[in-house]
Amino acid sequence: MLRDLTDKMLEFERIEESVVLMNILASVYHTQKI
C-alpha cells in the first residue's frame, strides 16, 4: 500500500513537471510569435 502511494505521488510530480514545461514552452512560443 505504501509503495502504491509513493508511486502515485511520483507520477503526480511527473505530471506537474510536464505541465510546467508545457506552460514554459507555450509562453516562449507566444513571445516568439509576436
N, C-alpha and C positions, 0 to 999 in steps of 0.2 A: 504493500500500500504506500509506504513512504517513497519507494522508488518511482511508483506511478506519479506521485505528487511532484517529485523533483523533475521528472521527465516533462510533465505538463508545464511546469514553471519555466524550464529551459526552452520549451517550444514557444511559450508566450514571449519570452525575451527575444527569441529569434524573430518572431513575427513583428514585435515592436521595432527591432533594429531595422528590418527591411522596410517598414513603413516610414521610418525616419529617413532612410536612404532614398526612398522614392520621393519623399517630400523635398529633399535637398536637390535631387535630380530635376524635379519639376520646376522648382524655383530658378535653378540655373538655366534650364531650357527657356523659361519665360523671359528671363532677363536678356538672354542672347537673342531671342526673337525680336525684342523691342530695340 
